[in-house]
Amino acid sequence: MSTVRLSDVIQPVEFSAYVAQNTAVKSALVQSGIMARNNAIEAQLKAGADSFTIPAWLDLSDDEASIVSDDPDQLSTPGKVGTTKQRVRKAYLAKSWAAMNMASELSGSNAMAHIQNRVTAYWERQLQARLVASLQGIIADNEASDSSDMLNDISEEADEAAKLTAEALIDTVGTLGDSMSSVVALCCHSDVFRYLLKLDAIEYLPPSEGSLSLPTWRGLAVVYDDAMPEEAGVYTTALFGQGAVAYGVTAPRIADGTEVESLPASGNGGGQQVLHSRQNLAVAPAGFSFDDTATTGDSPSIAELRDAQSWKRTAEDRRNVPMAFLRHKI
C-alpha cells in the first residue's frame, strides 16, 4: 500500500493564500467586529523594515468660539489641527510539522493530510493569542502610565461586590464617557461566559447568511476565549468599540508561505515529510504604539506583547481609545 505524498495534494502558493484568508475570516473576534482587517497594514507587511508608522489627524480642540465684533482691526486667531502617529510592529512567524511515512502506513491514515487540514485553525489561535497578549500589555501600561483610566477593578471589593454584574459592566463602559455608545462587543474567559449563562444574561441572535450565530449581552456581541486573563479567580473582561483593533495577515514577501520538504533517508529510508508554514502578522490596537524596549528577538514574542514596556498610548483623550476593561471575580 502506498501513501499519497503531501506534495501531490498541496499547491504551496494557493494553500498559503487560503490559510491567510481563512485565518482572518473564521476568527470569532473578526466576526464580532472587534478586529478589522486593514489593507494598508497588509501592504506594509509585504514591504521591508520590521515596523511602520500610521499617521492620523487629531480632532479639533473645544476652545470657546470667538465673539464677533465690528472692529476691522480686531483679527481672529486661527487654531490648528494636531497630528499623532501609531507605530505598528510586524511579527515574522513560522511553524513546522513533520510526520514519518511509516506512521501513516501503519495507522491507515495520512498524518500529514490531517496536519494540512488544521493549519488554518492553528494560525487563527495564534492571531487571537497575540491580540489577548497585546490587551494584557495595554492594561499593564494603563495601570503604570495613565492612572488606570481604562480599567474598572472591583476584584478587591468584599464578597458580592467583587463579582461581575451588569452594573459593573456599565460602569466599565462608562470610562469611555460620551463615547460609550461606540462599544459593540464583550470578550471574556469561558468561565465568565458560563457565569453569564447561569444568570440567564446571554441571548443568541439568529445567524445571518454566511456567518455563525453569536451570543450577545444587552446587544453586545460576546466572544469568549480561555486566553483571556485569569489569576487566582480574578478575571479580566474587555469591552470594545467597532474595529478597536486593526490587523493584517499575509504570506511572506520573499520566503514561500508554504513549503513542503521531503526527507527520504529519514526512518532508515522510510521517509519523512515536513510542512513549513509562514505568516507575516501585525496587530494594531487603536490609540497605541508599539515600543521595542522589551523585544529581544527579530519579532516580539507573546510574552513580550504582555509587557507594559511594549505599549505607549498615543491618544491624548481617553475617549478616543475604543476599549475598556473590568477586573472582577465570579
N, C-alpha and C positions, 0 to 999 in steps of 0.2 A: 504494500500500500504506500503510495507516495503522498506527500504533504504539499498543498498549494503554497508556493512561496509568497511572502508578503509583497515582494517586488512584482509579482504577477497580477496583484489585485489592487495596487495603490499607485496613483499618479501623484507624485510629490507636489507639483505646483497646484493642482486642483484641490488636493487634500489640505494644503496649507490655507488656501482661501476659505475652504469650507469650515475649518477649525476656527479661524479668526472671526468669521461671520457668526457662527453659532455660539461661540463663547460669549458674545455680546447679546444676541437675541434671546437666548434661553435663560439668562440670569433674571431671577425674581426682582433684583434690585433695579434692573433696567425696566422691567415691566411695570414696576410701581411708580416710575418717574423720578426716582432718587438720582439715578445716574443717567447722564445724557451723552451719547456718543458724539464726538466732536471731530469734524473733518479736518479742521486746522491742526489739531493735535496729531491726528494720524499722518498728515502731510509732514509734520516735523519729525515724527518717529522714523520716517524714511530718509531724513536728512542726516547730516553729520552732527557732531557735538553730543554731549551727554545730557544737555538740558536746553531749554529755550524759555523765552520771556513772552508773556501775553500782556500787552498794554491795554489800559482801559481808562475811559473818562470818568471822573467823579461827578456827582450831582451838583447842581447849583447850590450855593450857600443860602441859608434862610435869613440873611441880613434884611433888616427892615427897608422897605422901598422908600425912595426919596419923596419929599413933599414938593410938588411942582410950584414954581413961582413965576412971576413975570419980569424978573430981573435978568436982562440979557448977559450980564457979567457973571452970573452965578451958574457955573458949569457942573454937570453931573460927573461923578467919579465912577468910571466903568469898573465892574468887577471882572473876574476871570474864572475860567473853569479849570479845576485841577486834574491831575492825572495820577494814576497808580499803575503798578505792574505786578504781575504774578509770575514767579519762576516755577516752571514745571520740570521735574526730574524724570528722565527716562529710565526704564528698567529693561535691561537686556537679559532675557531669561531663556533657559533651556532645560529640557528633561529628556532622559533616555530610558528606554525599556528594552530588555533583552529576554529571549526565550530560546531554549535549546530545542532543536528539531525533534530530538528523541522524546522529549516530554510530550510534545503534541502527538507523536506516533503512538505512544503508549496510552495516552488518555483518550484518543479517538476524537479529540477536539483541538482546533488550531488556537494555541495560546496567543499568538500574535494577532490573529483576527479579532480576538476579544480585546486586546490592548488597543488596537486601532479604533474600535467602537467606543472606547472610554476616554480617548484623548480630549475630546471637546469638554466632557464633564470635568476632567482634571483642570483644564485651564479656566473653566468657569469658577471653580472653587478657589483657584489662585487669585483671580480677579477680585472675588468677594473678600478673601483673606487680606489682600492688600488694602482694600477700602477700609475694612474694620480696623486694621492696624493703623492706618492713617488717622482715623477718627480718634483712636486712643492717644495718638501723638498730639492731635489738636486739643483734646481735653487737657492733657498734661501741660501743654503750652498755655492754655487759657487760665489754668489754675496758677501757673507760675508768673504770667506776664500781664493778664488782663482781669484780675480780681474775680475770676470765675463768673464773668457776666453771661456766659453761655450755659452755665451748669446750675441746676437746682438739686442740691444734695440734701436729701431728707434721711439718709441712711443711719445717721447717728441720733435721730429722734427716738423717743421712748415708745416701745411696744407698737401699737397700731399706727402711730403717727409716722413710723418709718416705712410703712408699706405703700405699695403702688395703689393710687386711687385716681379717679377721674379728676379730682380737684388738683392733685399733684401734677398731673399731665398738663392740665390747663395752665397752672402757674408756670410750668416749664415753657410752654408755648408763649406765655406772656413775656418772657425775656426778650422776645422779638419786638415788643412794643406794638406800634400800629402796623407792623409788617406781619403780625401773627396770622393773618388770613392767607399768607403765602404757603403755609405748611400743608403738605399733601400726603405725607407718609410717616409711618412709625416703624422703627426697626428695633427688635428686641431679641433676647435669648429665648430658646424654645420653652424653658421653664416659665418665663414670664408670659409667653403666649398661652401656655396651658392654664396658668393662673387666670388670665383674662377670659378664657373659655369657661372656666368654672364659675366665674362671676356673670356669665351669660352676656358679656360685653362685646362679643365678636359677631359681626354679621358678614354673610358672604354675598357678594354681588354676582349675578349670573354672568357667565363668561361671554365675552363678545367674540366676534369672528376672528380667528387667528390668535386668540390669547387664552391664558388659563384663568380660572376663577380665582380671585384674590380675596382674602379675608380683609375686613375693614373694622375700624373702631371710630365711631362717630364721624363717618365719612372719609376717614384717612385710610389709605392702603396700609396693611400690616405685613411686614416682612420679618420672619424670624430665622435666626442663624445662631448656632451654638458657638460661633466665634465671637459673638458679642460679649463684652467683658462681664465676668462673674468671678468674685473672690470672696470666699467665706460667707456665702449667702447674700452678698451685696451685688446688685446688678446695675448695669448702665443701659438705659433705654434712650434711643436717639429719635428725634423728630426732624423732618427735612422739608424744605421747600422744593418746588419743581426744579429739577436739574441742579440740585445742590452740589453735585459732583460731576465734573466733565471728565471724560476718559477717552482713550484711544487704544486700539489693539491692531497690530499689523504683523505681517511676516517680516523678517529681517531684510535690510536693503541689499546686503552682499551675500551672506550665507543663505543656504536653502532653508526655508521654513520647515520642511520635512525632508529627512534624508534616511534612506534605507541602507543598512550595512549588513553584508553577509560575511560570516567568518566560517568558511567551510572546514578549516582544520580543527575548530573547537570541538570538544567532546570526542576526541580521538577520531575525527573525521565525520562525526555525525552531523556537525554543523550547528551554527547559532545565528539567529537573526536579531538585529538591533534596530529599533526605530528611534530616531532622534527628532525631537520636536522643539522648535524655537519660536519665541514670540518677543516682539518689542511692545512694551506696555507702559502707559502713563496714566496716573490718577491725579486729578487736579481739583481739590475741594475749593469751592468758591470762597474768595476772600483770604486765601492763604498762599504763601510762597514756601517753596521747599528750600531748606538750608542744609548744606553738606557737612555741617560741623560734626555730626555723629556718623557719617558714612565713611567706612574704611575700604570698601571694595569699589569695583567699577560701576556697580548699581547698588542702591540701598536694599538691604535685606528687610524682611518683615519685622524683625526685632528692631531695626533702626528706624523704621517708619513709626514705631510706637514711642520713640524718644521725643521728649519735648523740644530738644535742641534742633530737631529736624524741621520744625514748622515756625513760621512767623506770620502773624496776622497783618495783612495789608489793608484791609477795610477799616477805615477810621471809625465809621459808625457801626455799632454792633448790629443794627437792624439790617445792614447790607450783607450779613452772613446768614444764609437761609438754613440754619441748623441750630438745634438746642438739645441739651442732654439732661436726663433725670437719673440720679443715682439713688437707689432705693432697695428695699427688701420686699419679699412677698410672703 
